[in-house]
Amino acid sequence: MRSFIPIRDYLFIGDLYSAALVSNTGSIDWLCWPNFDSPSLFGKLLDNERGGRFALDHPQANIQTQYLGDTAVLEHIVDDPTTGSFLVHDCMLPQPIQQCPSHLLCRNVQTLHQEALVRFVFDPRPNFGQEHPVMQQEQDRLRFMDGQTMVDLILPPMAEVRQQPSGSWGITLPLSAHQRCALVLEYRDHSPFSCYTGQDIESETTEFWQQWVARGRYPTSRRAQLVRSAITLKLMQYYPTGALVAAPTTSLPECIGGGRNWDYRYVWIRDATSTIYAFLTLGHTEEAKHFLQYMERVLRKERDWNLDVIYTIEGNRAPTEKILDHLSGYQDSVPVREGNAATEQFQLDVYGALIDAIYYSIRNGIELTDNTRSMLLRLAEHIRTKWQQPDHGFWEARIGPQQYTYSKVMCWVGIDRILRLNTELQLDANQQEQFHQLLETIRQWIYTHCFDARRNIFYQFAGALHHDATTILFVLLQFLDRSDPLTRSTIEATRNELTSNNILLYRYHADDGIEGNEGVFLLPTFWLISALCVLGDTDQAEALLRWFEGILPASGLMAEEMEPTTQEYLGNFPQAFSHIGYIMAASYIQRYRNRASSPDR
């Protein structure tokens, strides 16, 4: 097996259109330009030989990498006994504009108290490594074409450039003590002219992130990690539409060497409530509104309102899967996929999730417009006509449609939230009565077909003999009453069956129609911590979250899954849902701690 960098050793920068993964050795191993779902320009992450990279070339150096304060700027501290010590700062210039003419990635180099010889390897491989571009070497830059788009690597005057036998380009910077210079990679998406005129990209980037963070609110006790999670979510929100991708990567495996490798560079509609909750919790109202507007545009496009599971960042149907069989995969984990077959599935829970997202937004001060009112009632009507249909469920199993319990609960949630908004929606008495009857009908169906009274568990779906981690959500969704003893016993049963190390949870133990194993999912851990708060076990919730924080990498970034024994990351990275879950868990601990200490509780 070829040598690959552990997933947890990558860090993350971006420009609000796309993002790059940079290793803690200073190698840019993943970058899709101009957008999140574009083909990769650098893809060493998925193929050491064919993928391409833009890397520091100091294999003997000791390199320490960190984020600089409340920013998405990286600092590499390089100590090379043969070439000298220096700093490299990596960033991408944020582009909070509707059409970006030019994308800029900057690598600032600064020597310390002595001269240094700084080396880079520049090896772009457009279109997922399928192209080896013809490079033009000009006076101050290397230039190539990515399709019809011009790409420049703008070099400092002292740069010495030489093409290697492999086809990559070696760049050497002989620098004196305390000297600074910049290498700027420019992707001219909508501009025939360069937008880089020598401006200080790092300073602009730092100012943007510091000002953005200052607009939020972060409890002091967990400020650093909450800020990092917030910046990570902001980096994954596509500015022109407000879409939030699940992750900026494709095909990082859920099991090393296995085939559970998916493309997450799309938007999952059912994640709407959690996304809005996270942004609003941290005081970033504009981002929540922006995502809500994205969802509304998606709904307007779906004239029959038969919603897909996932959409592109532009709000269109996501492409189905295509195998990129020329790539060897991360640690030889194949296949590598572009697109996602979940777009062909039916997931019933999306209707309730959208209603819940809009309900939460309204309760947090976002205006209920006439258009939104009409949208809510149409979503409720779709629940009324579809709630008895089988679907593919929250986890997108490939065993065919089933009567998934979570999906039915989300139908109940959708109708429950409609009733809570009865005044705002101007429901008449007849409409309220019909919705109350539907609410009770769905509840009774769930208890009749999906609940085992002897074991005090909800099955994953009607006819199954096992349960899954979504059961933990039922109390958070207020389907289960926190004061009912059944609620605690149900959560404990799920925890006993699915946890590893008493905290990390598998999503289920059952055949899902997909070959191979998987790790523990991080998101259900945060569900469990939040549920413990609701049940009054705030001290236990605090202890579990502190334990989890102790196993995070210094970057604070989270993947989708983890190998429970080695605690190595698995799955796409960084994962929005994991960071959303962390924000939720921290918020629940703070809220219920405050309630417990309040004299008026």
ABEGO torsion letter per residue (X at the ends): XBBBBBAAABBBBBAGABBBBBBAAGBBABBBOABAABBBABAAAABAAAAEBBBBBBAABBBBBBBBEBBABBBBBBBBAAAEBBBBBBBBBBBBBABBABBBBBBBBBBBABBBBBBBBBBBBBGGGABBBBBBBBAABBBBBBEABBBBBBBBAABBBBBBAAGBBBBBBBBBBGBBBBBBBBBBAABABBABAGBBAAAAAAAAAAAAAAABBBBAAAAAAAAAAAAAAAAABBAAAGBBBABABBGBBABBGBABBBBAABBBAAAAAAAAAAAAAAGBAAAAAAAAAAAAAAAAABAAGBBBABBBAAGBBBBBBBBBAABAEBGGBOBBBBEBAAAABBBAAAAAAAAAAAAAAAAAGBBBBAAAAAAAAAAAAAAAAAAABBBAEAAGBAAEBBBBAAAAAAAAAAAAAAAAAAAAAGBBAAAAAAAAAAAAAAAAAAAAAABBAAAGBBBABBGBABBBAAAAAAAAAGABBAABAAAAAAAAAAAAAABBGGABBBABBBBAGBBEBBBBBAAAAAAAAAAAAAAGBAAAAAAAAAAAAAABBAAGBBBABBBAAAGBBBEBOBBAAAAAAAAAAAAAAAAAAAAAABAAX
